[in-house]
Amino acid sequence: MSNKSNSSKIISPKISRLQDEIKVNKKEAVSKFWKEIEGIGTPIFEDIEGDNKYNLITFVFREDEEVDNIVCHIGLYLQNMFVTEDIKECLLERIKDTNIYFKSYKLLKGIRATYNFSKNTPLEPKNPTENLFKYADSIIPDPFNSKKYFYKINGISFPLNETESPEAPPQPWYGKRANIDYGKVEEFTSYSEVLNNKRKILVYTPPNYSKKHSSFHFVLLFDGIISEEVAKVSSTLDNLIADDKMPPVVAIMVENFLSTNLALRNSELAPNPKFVEYIIKELLPWVRENFNVTTNPSHSVIAGASAGGVMSAFIAFKHPEIFGNVLSISGSYWKEGEEFAHQFSQSERLSLKFYLDVGVLEEASPSGIFISNRHFCTVLQEKGYPVYYTEFLGGHDFICFRGSIADGLLYLIGK
């Protein structure tokens, strides 16, 4: 998908009407606008007449002091939906002599994304991603958006505001419900002699978990700490089990240092044979000793997003006797590319089942992540593997991955 934006030429109908009202009575029009925004929240979504594919999204910011600039760091932009290398494309425009700043984009219907603001941001380097991390301490949450969380990557923490267009597909199993039985989440520390390090492990056990029960289905998830914090994995599992969509499972959520040491995380999930050795020879024996999990590979899922998706496929390829199901979310197959797919195409078909997905906004990414996922899917299908492949309306974003986790588990081990 190529979607170069003429965002500077786009004016929201609501903003256009506001500008007309300001000409008549500025004070009353501005006060009325902010009162309305407090009620409806932001950003603003509007239909485009005669267009069934796109709508308009408008970000607004209130600033009473004089500032050099207001920048909107939007996940859509960072995923190259708006192909430019100039951060000035992210600048909000001020309605003259008011405290209203705005920016509108033409947007595919159904999109989910994250964004935030900064003010008085140096506009060098031009690349928006570099600016976001370099000036993270200037990031400001959107006060008119109640859906937000703090995201930490490589030691840098900043707020992210969530947004989804009205047409976004539902994520019915995301979020904590009332009046259902909840599982239990415990935190452990895993020490590795192979890697000479330690990490947090979260273990989810389902409602009515017992060691006397027949063995439970088993899920191993990479980047598990941030997945639990942002995607609420434990609540998703609670909801799927409560709706009788999936058998009770034990989930092992593995920390991969995304929030503190990105280089180490990327090195481990490269895929790194030593990390595979840690999983197979150190972590799994501990899991089996302490928790009542199945040894049946068809009841076991290995899962991850981005590099975690690649590592999931790699471990299943090496150890199909342990993991028979692969849940790969927006997998970074571009790193291995043809070589990784070639291993599957040239080897004997294994007893593996795959769920693969990737975001449509990633098609424009120079990394090739979109095309490499399509290619890997084709290789698997031609080899005869059962594969469910889908392209979700979003980018490389955990608010999209929330739905992927549930959809993948439903396909792989759902009832």
Buried (B, 14 or more C-beta within 10 A) or exposed (E): EEBEBEBEEBBBBBBEEBBEBBEEEBEEBBEEBBEEBEEEEBBBBBEBEEEEEBBBBBBBBBBEEEEEBBBBBBBBBBBBBBBBEEBEBBBBBBBEEBBBBBBBBBBBBBBBBBBBBBBEBEBEEEBBBEBBEBBBEBBBBBBBBEEBBEBBBBEBEBBBBBBBBEEBEEBEBBEEEEEEEBBEBEEEEBEBEBBEBEBBBBBBBBBEBEEEEEBBBBBBBBBBBBBBBBBBBBBBBBBBBBEEBBBBBBBBBBBBBBBBBBEBBBBBBBBBEBBBBBBBEBBBEBBBEEBBBBEEBBBBBBBBBBBBBBBBBBBBBBBBEBBBBBBBBBBBBBBBBEEBBEBBBEEEEBEBBBBBBBBBBBBBBEBBBBBBBBBBBBBBEEBEBBBBBEBBBBBBBBBBBBBBBBBBBBBBBBE
